[in-house]
């Protein structure tokens, strides 16, 4: 009897197979990979391996649930766009791909074997891996009856120690931990589906333009757009600080301000916050006046010695990317590739972690990682499980332990191999991970701190000065965080209780700084630290009730895991760039919205753009994983917000003029005018007035054909508006709608439904005189545009055309070559051209 082991990729299968000591399989991973490539599975004496090659199944498209859910299949009422039953009808179908189809057949064959004693799911140790593993079994053979176990491998599939440890710790696939993880993944997947599909359809159908949305995508578009608007509208604000001078010392004035806040239980409290900036000149003028000729008391003159309590934490996958992007200016994609490479080569652990703490149960793993780091850096360390790295309460909320080291110590040969890779900074990346583990077990620093506070006798104004220096740098030297000496020395001794006179009091004038555009690093930092956005909302608001609300939100989001996942953030940003929604420029890849990005920004419902709402949804997914929330309860809440808040808002805003860099987003608005052909209601779009029964789907016209362009500037002088439309419909050739020298009238016989007449004061009907205007030549009631294919007509050429004659013109192609065309004049003033036939 044999064990079937399922992995996500062929490489993971061949690497793992080479570590298990199967006599037939052997230990040559490359040979096994070549065998697997040929036959789609690997079989030994005890084990059979096969793999998924990513997701073998995908969610069906909305139109496959219901034809009316497809794009441009306009529904009758706003309520129908809520698509209340969509969530219950989502299902998966086989992914259309020949290689994946082959793998599904191979998996089916292996699952049907009579000699199968158990199955081990060895997909990646995350929610996506959980879903892929279960799909491989239950969507291919739902009646499987053998025992199913879950292998949880956070190390490399090449690392024998890591694999053997995971094999010893196998658990039932339906253990609570894995059930919750799978439910969390399903909640995230379904939430993304209903959010994207419902909002995309509602926007696309009603703006008659494709607006593809998504939960994380919308937040990214919103953040970039908001920042661009901040920069565009920024007005520097002047503020002042007061400085007190005593000999060589410069002290800073400070005060405390009462601020409404909330305690850890959400109860309202008032706390004092230390402030130094004044935004009203009269306030600092009063301080200057109070300080004239007044003495001060030395309230505090203290020197103390202490050690720093907080050291840098181990890294999550996103922490690692932020550090590497900031320090070495490499891309987000490269950061993730480096982590994948180090793990695949057996040097580091699972990269898709949101963890920053270890549980006490992980102490052996940490001790082994410390031993590796100590050997690599050739430093002396002493392991202890009493360090800040261990926090059971916080570790329980993580999906994985932080980035860590395996027992494999890089050699000089390894480092030389790293340097030959296309990926940059592999050595620096490994050392960053290693240092964040080792730093917890190095000697303390010893810091001497100074604090001087003086207060005035008049006005009770306070000034302070602080300084510090390292008596012993300790762990700081190891990670290049040494403290600089900022201690101060007074010309004359200062003791608590002394009366002194400040030499002078100065004002320092500054201006607020314009925010910088987002780049990949700062955008990622914001997605991971959503409370920064809330802090900004608080700082910008003058509404005390709103500030209280946001502070309460901040408390709720204190443990938020960020928006999106390590698997999705990079791809979403990449897709936005490839689809020309955003662009990056400059060395630090500053981001800006392109036109299509601005269009989406303007039409998205407010809630979907909200970092706070999306972060709360992310908290829900994590709460499901921790067993604190049921999947259906989370989805009920998300779907309710979509149906009851987002979709109604879209309909409330339909027809509004939505500026996009001084352009208009596609609009579709009914106007109270009837179609002159069929009496149906007229519709105004961004470029046309058209009959509401005028339909254009799948490149086919149906219904009423009436439609006219709003831009009639070529022969009317301007763009038509809705007020013009009623007058136009009442016009005739004899009584046209007139603008300056031009006039137009409704002509049902013309394919453009508009014809032109000229003012009799300029030219009498039937006159043979050639008249030149800014853009046209006119004669005998006809006109021709002066410019044709980048070159103006001569008067002689124009007159021949107006007389109904053919003319031959020479023009240049884009390649710079001359070509000849035979031209005739059409009724609408444009020129019909045909290439001259060779003789």
C-alpha positions in Angstrom: 0.0 0.0 0.0 1.2 3.5 -0.9 0.9 7.1 0.2 -0.2 9.7 -2.3 1.4 13.1 -1.7 -0.1 16.2 -3.4 1.9 19.4 -3.9 1.3 22.6 -5.7 4.2 22.4 -8.1 6.4 19.7 -9.7 9.5 21.2 -8.2 8.1 20.8 -4.6 7.2 17.2 -5.4 10.7 16.2 -6.8 12.5 18.1 -4.0 10.4 16.4 -1.2 10.6 13.0 -2.9 14.4 13.2 -2.8 14.4 13.7 1.0 12.2 10.7 2.1 14.7 7.9 1.7 12.5 5.9 -0.7 14.8 3.2 -2.3 13.2 3.6 -5.7 13.0 7.3 -5.7 16.6 7.9 -4.6 17.9 11.4 -3.7 18.5 13.0 -7.0 15.9 15.8 -7.2 16.8 16.9 -10.7 16.4 13.3 -12.1 13.0 13.1 -10.3 12.0 16.4 -11.7 12.8 15.3 -15.3 10.8 12.1 -14.7 7.9 14.0 -13.3 7.9 16.4 -16.3 7.5 13.4 -18.7 4.8 11.5 -16.9 3.1 14.0 -14.6 3.7 12.0 -11.4 6.6 10.3 -9.5 6.2 6.9 -8.0 8.5 5.0 -5.5 8.2 2.0 -3.2 6.2 3.9 -0.5 5.2 7.2 -2.1 3.4 8.6 -5.1 3.8 12.3 -5.9 1.6 14.4 -8.2 0.9 18.1 -8.3 -1.6 20.8 -9.3 0.4 23.4 -11.3 -1.5 26.2 -9.4 -5.3 26.3 -9.3 -6.9 23.5 -11.3 -10.4 25.0 -10.9 -11.7 28.6 -11.2 -14.9 30.3 -10.3 -17.5 30.5 -13.1 -18.3 33.8 -14.7 -21.4 35.6 -13.6 -23.1 35.2 -16.9 -22.8 31.4 -16.4 -24.7 31.7 -13.2 -27.4 33.8 -14.9 -27.2 35.3 -18.5 -28.5 38.6 -17.2 -25.4 38.9 -14.9 -23.2 39.4 -18.0 -21.9 42.8 -18.8 -24.0 45.1 -21.0 -27.1 43.0 -20.2 -28.8 45.9 -18.6 -31.2 45.0 -15.8 -34.5 46.8 -15.3 -34.3 48.2 -11.7 -31.5 49.2 -9.3 -32.7 46.4 -6.9 -31.9 43.8 -9.6 -28.3 44.9 -9.6 -28.0 43.7 -6.0 -28.1 40.1 -7.5 -29.1 38.7 -4.1 -28.7 35.1 -5.1 -25.3 35.4 -6.7 -23.4 34.3 -3.6 -25.3 31.0 -3.2 -24.7 30.1 -6.9 -21.0 30.6 -7.1 -19.2 27.3 -8.1 -15.9 26.2 -9.6 -15.3 24.7 -13.0 -12.1 23.1 -14.4 -9.6 25.7 -15.6 -9.2 25.7 -19.3 -5.6 24.8 -19.9 -4.2 21.7 -21.6 -1.4 21.1 -19.0 -3.8 21.5 -16.1 -6.3 19.2 -17.9 -3.6 16.6 -18.1 -2.8 17.0 -14.4 -6.5 16.6 -13.5 -6.6 13.3 -15.4 -3.4 12.1 -13.7 -4.6 13.1 -10.2 -8.0 11.3 -11.0 -6.1 8.2 -12.0 -3.9 8.2 -8.8 -6.9 8.9 -6.5 -8.6 5.8 -8.0 -5.8 3.4 -7.2 -6.6 0.2 -5.2 -3.2 0.3 -3.4 -3.8 3.7 -1.9 -3.7 3.7 1.9 -3.6 7.5 2.6 -3.3 10.9 1.1 -1.1 13.7 2.3 -1.9 17.3 1.3 1.6 18.9 1.0 0.6 22.2 -0.7 1.9 25.5 0.5 1.2 26.3 4.1 -1.3 29.0 3.6 -5.0 29.5 2.7 -4.4 29.3 -1.1 -2.5 26.0 -0.5 -5.4 24.7 1.6 -7.9 25.4 -1.2 -5.7 24.0 -3.9 -5.1 20.8 -1.9 -8.8 20.2 -1.2 -9.8 20.9 -4.8 -7.3 18.3 -6.0 -9.1 15.7 -4.0 -12.8 16.6 -3.6 -13.4 18.3 -6.9 -11.8 15.4 -8.8 -13.0 12.4 -6.6 -15.6 13.6 -4.1 -16.2 10.0 -3.0 -12.7 9.4 -1.8 -12.6 7.2 1.3 -9.0 6.8 2.4 -7.4 8.7 5.2 -6.3 12.3 4.4 -3.6 14.1 6.3 -2.2 17.6 6.1 1.6 18.3 6.0 2.4 21.8 7.3 5.8 22.6 6.0 7.1 26.2 6.6 10.6 25.3 5.5 12.1 24.3 2.2 10.9 21.2 0.4 14.6 20.6 -0.2 15.5 20.6 3.5 15.5 17.0 4.8 15.2 18.1 8.5 12.2 20.4 7.7 10.4 17.6 5.7 11.0 15.0 8.3 9.7 17.3 11.1 6.6 18.0 9.1 6.0 14.3 8.4 6.3 13.5 12.1 3.7 16.2 12.9 1.0 15.2 10.3 -2.5 16.1 11.3 -6.0 15.2 9.9 -6.8 17.5 7.0 -10.0 18.6 8.8 -8.3 19.6 12.0 -9.8 22.8 13.4 -6.7 24.8 12.4 -7.0 23.8 8.7 -10.8 24.0 8.6 -10.6 27.6 9.9 -7.8 28.5 7.4 -9.8 27.0 4.5 -13.0 28.9 5.6 -10.9 32.1 5.8 -9.6 31.6 2.3 -13.1 30.8 1.0 -14.5 34.0 2.6 -11.8 36.1 1.0 -12.4 34.5 -2.4 -16.2 34.8 -2.3 -16.0 38.4 -1.0 -13.6 39.3 -3.8 -16.0 37.7 -6.3 -19.2 39.3 -5.2 -17.5 42.7 -4.7 -15.8 42.7 -8.1 -18.6 41.2 -10.1 -21.6 43.2 -8.6 -19.9 46.6 -8.7 -18.3 46.0 -12.1 -21.6 45.1 -13.7 -23.5 48.0 -12.1 -20.9 50.5 -13.2 -20.3 49.0 -16.7 -24.0 48.7 -17.6 -25.0 52.1 -16.4 -22.0 54.1 -17.7 -21.9 52.0 -20.9 -18.2 51.6 -20.4 -16.1 48.7 -18.9 -15.2 49.5 -15.2 -13.4 46.5 -13.8 -13.3 46.8 -10.0 -12.0 44.8 -7.1 -11.7 45.1 -3.4 -8.0 45.7 -3.1 -7.7 47.3 -6.5 -10.2 50.0 -5.6 -8.4 50.9 -2.4 -5.1 51.2 -4.3 -6.7 53.4 -7.0 -8.3 55.5 -4.2 -5.0 56.0 -2.3 -3.1 57.1 -5.3 -5.9 59.4 -6.5 -6.4 61.0 -3.1 -2.7 61.7 -2.8 -2.6 63.3 -6.2 -5.5 65.5 -5.3 -3.8 66.4 -2.0 -0.7 67.5 -4.0 -2.8 69.4 -6.5 -4.7 71.3 -3.9 -1.9 71.7 -1.4 -1.6 75.1 0.2 1.4 75.5 2.5 0.3 76.5 6.0 2.5 78.6 8.2 3.3 77.6 11.8 5.6 78.7 14.5 7.8 77.3 17.2 9.2 79.2 20.2 12.8 78.7 21.1 14.4 79.8 24.4 18.2 80.5 24.3 20.4 80.1 27.4 24.1 80.4 26.5 24.8 77.6 24.0 21.6 75.8 24.8 18.5 76.0 22.7 15.3 75.0 24.5 11.9 74.4 22.8 8.6 75.7 24.1 5.9 73.1 24.6 2.4 72.8 26.0 -0.2 70.1 26.6 -3.5 70.0 24.8 -6.6 68.1 25.9 -7.6 65.5 23.2 -10.7 63.3 23.1 -9.7 59.6 22.8 -10.8 56.1 23.7 -9.3 53.6 26.2 -8.5 50.0 25.3 -12.1 49.0 26.0 -13.5 51.7 23.7 -14.7 54.0 26.5 -14.3 57.8 25.8 -11.5 59.5 27.7 -9.6 62.8 27.6 -5.9 62.6 27.4 -3.1 65.3 27.1 -0.8 65.4 24.1 2.4 67.3 24.1 2.5 70.0 21.3 5.2 72.4 20.0 3.6 74.0 17.0 1.3 77.0 16.9 -0.8 77.9 13.9 -2.0 81.3 15.2 0.5 84.1 15.2 -1.2 85.9 18.1 -0.5 83.0 20.4 3.2 83.1 19.9 3.2 86.9 20.1 1.7 86.6 23.5 4.4 84.1 24.6 7.1 86.5 23.4 5.4 89.3 25.3 5.0 87.2 28.5 8.7 86.2 28.4 10.0 89.8 28.4 12.0 90.4 31.5 10.6 87.4 33.3 12.6 84.8 35.2 12.3 81.0 35.0 12.6 78.2 37.4 14.7 75.1 36.6 11.9 72.6 37.1 13.9 69.5 36.1 17.5 68.8 35.5 17.9 65.0 35.3 20.4 62.5 34.1 19.4 58.8 34.0 20.7 55.5 32.7 18.6 52.8 31.1 18.6 50.1 28.5 16.3 50.1 25.4 13.3 47.9 26.0 12.2 47.5 22.4 14.5 46.0 19.8 13.6 45.5 16.1 11.2 42.5 15.7 11.6 39.6 13.3 10.2 40.2 9.9 6.9 39.3 8.2 7.1 38.9 4.4 5.8 42.4 3.8 8.1 43.9 6.5 11.0 42.4 4.6 9.9 43.9 1.3 9.5 47.3 2.8 13.0 47.2 4.4 14.6 46.0 1.2 12.8 48.5 -1.1 13.7 51.4 1.2 17.3 50.5 1.7 18.3 49.0 -1.7 15.7 50.5 -4.1 14.7 47.2 -5.5 11.2 46.3 -6.7 8.5 44.6 -4.7 8.5 41.8 -7.2 12.2 41.3 -6.7 11.8 41.2 -3.0 9.2 38.4 -3.3 11.4 36.5 -5.8 14.4 36.7 -3.4 12.3 35.2 -0.5 11.1 32.4 -2.8 14.7 31.7 -4.0 16.1 31.6 -0.4 13.3 29.2 0.7 13.6 27.0 -2.4 17.3 26.7 -1.8 16.7 25.7 1.8 18.1 28.8 3.6 15.0 30.4 5.0 11.4 29.6 6.0 8.0 30.2 4.4 7.8 33.7 2.8 4.1 34.4 2.9 4.0 35.1 6.6 2.3 38.0 8.4 4.1 37.0 11.7 6.4 39.1 13.9 6.4 36.9 17.0 7.1 33.3 17.9 5.1 31.2 20.3 6.9 29.4 23.2 6.2 26.2 21.4 8.5 27.4 18.6 11.5 27.8 20.9 13.4 24.9 19.4 13.0 26.3 15.9 14.2 29.7 17.2 17.2 28.1 18.9 18.2 26.3 15.7 17.8 29.6 13.7 20.0 31.4 16.3 22.6 28.7 16.0 22.7 29.2 12.3 22.9 33.0 12.6 25.7 32.8 15.2 27.7 30.5 13.0 27.2 32.6 9.9 28.1 35.9 11.5 30.7 34.2 13.9 29.2 35.9 17.0 28.5 34.7 20.5 24.9 34.6 21.5 23.0 33.0 24.4 19.5 31.6 23.8 16.7 32.4 26.2 12.9 31.9 25.9 12.3 35.0 28.0 13.0 37.4 25.2 10.5 39.7 23.5 10.4 37.4 20.4 8.1 35.0 22.3 4.5 36.2 22.7 1.9 33.4 22.7 -1.0 35.9 22.6 0.2 37.7 19.5 1.6 34.6 17.8 -1.8 33.0 18.0 -3.2 35.7 15.7 -0.6 35.2 13.0 -0.9 32.9 10.0 2.8 31.8 10.4 5.9 32.3 12.4 8.1 35.2 11.2 10.8 34.8 8.5 13.5 32.7 10.0 16.6 30.6 9.2 16.9 26.8 8.6 19.9 24.8 9.8 21.6 25.3 6.4 24.5 27.7 6.9 25.5 29.6 3.7 29.1 28.9 2.6 31.5 31.0 0.5 30.4 28.9 -2.5 26.8 29.7 -1.7 27.4 33.4 -1.5 29.3 33.3 -4.8 26.4 31.5 -6.4 24.0 34.2 -5.0 26.2 36.9 -6.6 25.8 35.2 -10.0 22.0 35.2 -9.9 20.0 37.8 -11.8 18.3 38.7 -8.5 19.9 41.5 -6.6 21.0 41.7 -3.0 20.4 38.0 -2.0 23.2 38.1 0.6 21.9 41.3 2.1 18.4 39.8 2.2 19.6 36.7 4.0 21.6 38.8 6.5 18.6 41.1 7.2 16.5 38.0 8.1 19.3 36.6 10.2 20.0 39.8 12.1 16.4 40.2 13.1 16.6 36.8 14.8 20.0 37.2 16.4 19.5 40.7 17.7 17.1 39.5 20.3 19.9 37.4 22.0 22.8 40.0 22.0 23.8 42.2 25.0 21.7 45.2 26.1 22.7 48.7 25.2 23.2 51.2 28.0 21.9 54.8 27.3 22.5 57.9 29.3 19.6 60.4 28.9 19.4 64.0 29.9 16.3 66.1 30.4 16.1 69.8 31.2 12.7 71.6 31.8 12.4 75.3 32.8 9.1 77.2 33.4 8.5 80.9 33.4 7.1 82.8 36.4 4.9 84.8 34.1 2.4 82.9 31.9 3.7 79.5 33.2 5.4 78.7 29.9 7.6 75.6 29.7 10.7 74.9 27.7 12.7 71.7 27.5 15.8 70.2 26.1 16.8 66.5 25.9 19.9 64.6 24.9 21.4 61.1 25.1 24.5 59.1 24.4 25.4 55.4 24.5 27.6 54.2 27.4 27.4 50.8 25.7 26.0 50.3 22.2 25.4 46.5 22.7 23.1 45.0 20.1 22.9 48.3 18.3 26.3 47.9 16.7 25.3 44.6 15.2 22.4 46.0 13.2 23.9 49.5 12.5 21.5 51.4 14.8 24.2 53.1 17.0 23.1 56.1 19.0 24.7 59.4 18.3 25.9 61.6 21.2 23.3 64.5 21.6 24.1 65.3 25.2 24.4 69.0 26.2 26.6 71.0 28.6 25.5 74.3 30.1 28.0 77.2 30.5 27.0 77.5 34.1 25.7 74.6 36.3 22.0 74.2 36.3 20.2 72.6 39.3 16.6 71.9 40.0 15.0 74.9 41.8 17.5 77.5 40.3 16.2 80.8 39.1 17.5 81.7 35.7 16.9 84.3 33.0 16.8 83.2 29.3 19.1 85.2 27.2 16.4 85.6 24.5 13.3 84.0 23.1 13.1 83.5 19.3 10.4 82.5 16.8 11.1 79.8 14.3 8.8 80.1 11.3 8.1 77.0 9.1 5.6 75.8 6.5 3.8 72.5 6.2 5.3 70.4 3.5 3.5 69.1 0.4 2.9 65.3 0.6 4.9 63.2 -1.9 3.4 60.9 -4.5 3.1 57.2 -3.5 5.7 54.8 -4.8 5.6 51.0 -4.4 7.2 51.1 -1.0 5.1 53.8 0.6 2.0 52.3 -1.0 2.8 48.9 0.5 3.6 50.5 3.9 0.1 52.1 3.8 -1.7 48.9 2.8 0.1 47.1 5.7 -0.4 49.9 8.3 -3.9 51.2 7.7 -3.9 53.1 11.0 -1.7 55.6 9.2 -4.5 56.5 6.9 -6.8 56.9 9.9 -4.3 59.2 11.6 -4.3 61.4 8.5 -8.1 61.5 8.5 -8.0 62.6 12.1 -5.4 65.3 11.5 -7.3 66.7 8.5 -10.7 66.9 10.2 -12.2 69.8 12.2 -15.3 67.8 13.1 -15.0 66.6 16.7 -17.6 63.9 16.3 -15.8 62.5 13.2 -12.5 62.7 15.0 -14.0 60.6 17.9 -15.4 58.1 15.4 -12.0 57.7 13.6 -10.2 57.3 16.9 -12.6 54.5 17.8 -11.9 53.0 14.4 -8.2 53.2 15.0 -8.6 51.2 18.2 -10.5 48.5 16.2 -7.8 48.4 13.5 -5.0 48.2 16.0 -4.3 44.6 15.1 -5.3 44.8 11.5 -3.2 42.6 9.2 -3.2 45.0 6.3 -5.1 45.0 3.0 -4.6 42.1 0.5 -2.1 39.2 0.9 1.5 38.7 -0.1 0.2 36.6 -3.0 -2.1 39.2 -4.4 -0.6 42.7 -3.7 2.2 42.5 -6.2 0.0 41.1 -9.0 -2.7 43.7 -8.5 -0.1 46.5 -8.8 1.4 44.9 -11.8 -2.0 44.5 -13.4 -2.9 48.1 -12.8 0.3 49.2 -14.6 -0.1 46.8 -17.5 -3.8 47.8 -18.0 -2.7 51.5 -18.0 -4.6 52.4 -14.9 -1.5 53.7 -13.2 2.0 54.6 -14.3 5.3 54.8 -12.4 8.1 57.3 -13.1 11.5 58.3 -11.8 14.1 56.4 -9.9 11.8 55.8 -6.9 8.9 54.8 -9.2 6.4 57.5 -8.1 2.9 56.5 -9.0 0.1 58.4 -10.7 -3.3 57.6 -12.1 -3.7 57.5 -15.9 -7.0 58.6 -17.5 -8.7 55.2 -17.1 -7.5 55.1 -13.5 -9.1 58.6 -12.9 -12.3 57.5 -14.5 -12.6 54.5 -12.2 -11.6 56.7 -9.2 -14.5 59.0 -9.9 -17.2 56.4 -10.3 -16.3 54.0 -7.5 -18.7 54.1 -4.5 -17.2 55.8 -1.5 -17.3 52.7 0.7 -15.3 50.6 -1.8 -12.5 53.3 -1.8 -12.4 53.2 2.0 -9.2 51.8 3.5 -11.1 51.6 6.8 -13.9 49.4 5.4 -11.6 47.1 3.5 -9.3 46.7 6.5 -12.3 45.8 8.6 -13.2 43.1 6.0 -9.6 41.9 6.2 -10.0 41.7 10.0 -13.1 39.5 9.4 -11.1 37.0 7.3 -8.4 36.8 10.0 -11.1 36.4 12.7 -12.5 33.4 10.8 -9.0 31.9 10.7 -8.7 32.3 14.4 -12.2 30.8 15.0 -13.7 34.1 16.3 -16.2 34.5 13.5 -18.3 32.3 11.2 -17.8 32.5 7.4 -21.5 33.1 6.7 -21.7 35.9 9.2 -18.7 37.7 7.6 -20.1 37.3 4.1 -23.6 38.4 5.2 -22.1 41.7 6.4 -20.0 42.2 3.3 -22.9 41.5 0.9 -25.2 43.7 2.9 -22.8 46.7 2.5 -22.5 46.0 -1.3 -26.3 45.7 -1.8 -27.6 48.3 0.6 -24.9 51.0 0.4 -22.6 50.7 -2.6 -25.1 49.9 -5.4 -27.6 52.5 -4.3 -24.9 55.1 -4.2 -23.9 54.3 -7.8 -27.5 54.8 -8.9 -27.8 58.0 -6.9 -24.8 59.5 -8.7 -25.7 58.4 -12.3 -25.8 61.3 -14.7 -23.6 63.5 -12.6 -20.9 65.3 -14.4 -17.7 63.6 -13.2 -14.6 65.5 -14.0 -11.4 63.6 -14.8 -8.5 65.9 -15.3 -10.9 68.3 -16.9 -12.5 65.6 -19.0 -15.8 63.8 -18.5 -16.3 60.2 -17.5 -18.7 58.3 -19.7 -22.2 59.2 -18.6 -25.7 57.9 -19.5 -28.6 60.1 -18.4 -32.2 60.3 -19.5 -33.4 63.7 -20.5 -37.0 64.9 -20.8 -37.1 65.0 -24.7 -38.6 62.5 -27.0 -36.8 60.9 -30.0 -37.9 62.6 -33.3 -38.1 59.2 -35.0 -39.9 56.9 -32.5 -41.0 59.1 -29.5 -38.9 57.1 -27.0 -37.0 59.0 -24.3 -33.7 60.6 -25.3 -30.4 59.7 -23.5 -27.4 62.0 -23.0 -24.0 60.3 -23.0 -20.6 61.9 -22.8 -20.4 62.3 -26.7 -23.9 61.9 -28.0 -27.6 62.5 -27.7 -29.3 59.2 -28.6 -32.6 57.4 -28.5 -33.0 55.2 -25.4 -34.0 52.4 -27.8 -30.7 52.7 -29.7 -28.8 49.6 -28.6 -25.2 48.6 -29.5 -24.1 45.2 -28.2 -21.5 42.7 -29.5 -20.7 45.1 -32.4 -24.3 45.0 -33.6 -26.9 47.9 -33.9 -30.5 47.2 -32.8 -33.6 49.3 -32.1 -34.0 52.9 -33.1 -31.0 54.3 -35.1 -31.3 57.9 -34.0 -28.1 59.4 -32.6 -26.3 62.7 -33.1 -22.9 63.9 -31.9 -22.8 66.7 -29.3 -19.7 68.2 -30.8 -20.9 70.2 -33.8 -18.1 72.8 -33.5 -16.8 72.2 -37.1 -19.9 73.8 -38.7 -21.9 75.1 -35.8 -19.1 76.6 -33.7 -19.6 74.7 -30.4 -20.9 71.6 -28.6 -24.6 71.1 -28.3 -26.2 71.0 -24.9 -29.6 69.6 -23.8 -31.3 73.0 -24.2 -30.2 73.1 -27.8 -31.7 69.7 -28.5 -35.3 70.7 -28.2 -34.7 73.7 -30.5 -32.8 71.5 -33.0 -35.7 69.1 -33.2 -38.1 72.0 -34.0 -35.8 73.4 -36.6 -36.1 73.3 -40.4 -33.9 74.3 -43.3 -35.9 77.6 -43.5 -35.7 78.1 -39.7 -32.4 76.6 -38.6 -30.8 76.6 -35.2 -28.2 79.4 -35.7 -24.9 80.2 -34.1 -22.9 83.2 -35.5 -22.6 82.7 -39.3 -23.6 79.0 -39.2 -27.0 77.2 -38.9 -28.0 73.6 -38.5 -31.3 71.8 -38.8 -32.8 68.4 -38.1 -32.6 66.4 -41.4 -34.1 63.0 -41.0 -32.9 62.0 -44.5 -29.2 62.5 -43.6 -27.3 59.7 -42.0 -26.0 62.2 -39.5 -29.5 63.6 -38.9 -28.1 67.1 -39.2 -27.5 69.4 -42.2 -25.9 72.8 -42.5 -27.2 76.1 -43.9 -25.3 79.3 -44.1 -26.5 82.8 -43.1 -27.9 84.7 -46.1 -26.0 87.8 -44.9 -22.8 85.9 -45.7 -23.8 84.2 -48.9 -27.0 84.1 -50.9 -28.4 80.6 -51.8 -27.0 79.6 -55.2 -24.2 82.3 -55.3 -21.2 81.3 -57.2 -18.8 83.4 -55.0 -16.2 81.4 -53.0 -16.3 82.4 -49.3 -13.4 81.5 -46.9 -14.1 81.0 -43.1 -11.8 80.0 -40.4 -12.2 76.3 -41.1 -14.0 76.0 -44.4 -14.5 77.2 -48.0 -18.2 77.7 -49.0 -19.9 78.1 -52.4 -23.4 77.6 -53.8 -24.7 76.3 -50.5 -22.0 73.7 -50.1 -18.8 73.7 -47.9 -15.5 71.8 -47.6 -13.1 71.7 -44.7 -9.9 73.5 -45.5 -7.5 70.9 -44.0 -7.1 67.4 -45.5 -4.6 64.9 -44.1 -2.3 67.4 -42.5 -2.2 70.0 -45.3 -4.6 72.8 -46.4 -6.4 73.0 -49.7 -5.7 75.8 -52.1 -8.6 78.0 -53.1 -8.4 76.5 -56.6 -8.6 72.9 -55.2 -11.5 73.8 -52.9 -13.5 75.5 -55.7 -13.2 72.5 -58.0 -14.4 70.2 -55.2 -17.3 72.6 -54.5 -18.2 72.5 -58.2 -18.5 68.7 -57.9 -15.3 67.9 -59.7 -12.6 65.3 -58.9 -9.1 66.5 -57.9 -5.8 64.7 -57.5 -3.9 65.5 -54.3 -0.4 64.4 -53.1 0.2 63.7 -49.4 2.9 62.2 -47.3 2.6 58.9 -45.4 3.8 58.5 -41.8 7.0 56.9 -43.2 7.6 60.1 -45.2 6.7 58.8 -48.7 4.5 60.6 -51.2 1.2 59.0 -52.3 -1.5 60.3 -54.6 -5.3 60.2 -54.0 -8.4 61.0 -56.1 -10.7 63.2 -54.1 -14.4 64.1 -54.2 -16.6 66.2 -51.9 -19.2 64.6 -49.7 -22.4 66.3 -48.4 -21.1 66.7 -44.8 -18.1 68.7 -46.0 -15.5 65.9 -45.7 -13.5 64.6 -48.5 -13.7 61.1 -49.9 -10.3 59.8 -51.1 -9.3 56.8 -53.2 -5.8 55.8 -54.0 -4.8 56.5 -57.6 -4.6 53.3 -59.5 -1.3 52.5 -61.1 -1.4 52.6 -65.0 
